[in-house]
Amino acid sequence: MSKYRITLEGKTYEMEIELVPEETAPQPAVRREYKGYQNAAADPTVRVMDPSAQRTTINATGTVTAPMPGTVLRLCKEEGETVQAGEVVLILEAMKMENEILSPADGTIIKVNCEEGKTVAGGEVLFEVS
């Protein structure tokens, strides 16, 4: 097992990688310990496996941007619909993982800037809540 430390956007992450022979049947990875890092951003608009990897995706105006490039799998809310804080607005697929993009606050979806099946760039505006 090899240990690696990666620094990405000023944040440090540790991981262990084990090389196994190809004839070995694949087994699910088991995470034995979780390591937290101070000052890791926690973004309430995205649910991901590792919260320390989240980036800030909402600004003061209620505009939510894509935390990473990906494909919009499903729009769960449309313009004009009301939402509550933490409610799923859309599903974004990135690196074969589905990420639920959540409403940051109670309000109304005033603008949706993406379509199902279309790709978005990291930082691109997805929707606005007012």
N, C-alpha and C positions, 0 to 999 in steps of 0.2 A: 504494500500500500504506500503510495506517495502522497505527501502533503504539499499543497500549493497555497500561496497567499496571493490574491489578486487585488489590486487597487483600481477602482473604476469610479470616475468622477469624484475623486477625493475620499471615497469610502473603501474600506478594506474588508475583504471577504476571505474566509479560509475554506478549503475543500480537500477531501481525500479521494484519490482515484486508485482503483485497483484494476490492474490488467489481468484478464482471465483468458485462458486458451479458447479458441473458437469452438472446439468440440464440447466445451462446458455449456450445459443448458443455462439460458439466461434466468436470473433470479431478480426479483424486485429489490431495489436499493433500500437499505434499512438505515435510517438516520439515528445514530446513537446519542449524539449530543447536539444541542443547539447553542450557538454562540451568538450573543447579542453584542452590538457595537454602539457605543454612545453616539448621540447626535445623528442616528440613522433616521432619515425622513420617513414619516408614516403618513401616507396619503389616504384620506377616508373615501376617495372616489374609486379606488381600485382594490379588488380582492385578489391577492396573489399568494403563492406558496410561501415566499420569503418576504415578509413586510419590510425588511431592511433594504431590499432592492428597489423599493418604490421611489418614484420621482414625483415631485410636486406637479400636479396637473390641473390645478384650478387657480384662477386669479380672483381678485376682489370683485369683479363684475359678474361672477357666476359662470364664466366661460370654462368649459372642461375640454382639455386637449388630450390627444393620444399619448400615453406614457411611453409607447414604443411603436415602431412600424408594425402593421398587421392588416388583417382582413376583417371587415365587419361581417360577422356571421348572422347576427339577428338584432333587429331594432325592437326593443320591448316597449318603447313609448314613442309617441308621435308629437309633433308640434301641437300646442294647445292643451295637451293632457297635463293633469296635476300629478306631482310626485312628492314623495316624502323623502327626507334625508335617509340615505342608505338603500333606497329602492333601486333595483337594476334598471338601467336605461338602455344599455346595449351590451352585446357580447362581442369582444374583440379577440380574434385568434392571432396569436403571435408565437412563433417557434413551436407549433403543434400543441399549444396550450390555450385553453379558453380562459379569458380574463373578463370578469364581470365589471363593467364600468358603471359606477353608482352615482346617484344624484347626491351632490354635496350638501343640499339643504332642501327644506320644504319649499314648494313653489310650483311654477308652471314652466313647461318646456316651451321656450319662446322661439327657438331656432334649432333645427337639426341639420348639420352640415355634411352628413355622410349618408351612404346608401348601403343596403345589404348586398354582400358579394363584392363590394368595391374595396380596394386597398387604401390605406391611409398612412401617412408618414408620421414618424414620431414628432410630437409637438403640434400636429395639425389640430385645428379646432373641430371637436366632435359635435358638441351641443352647448346650448346656453340655457341656464335656469334663472328665473327671476321670481 
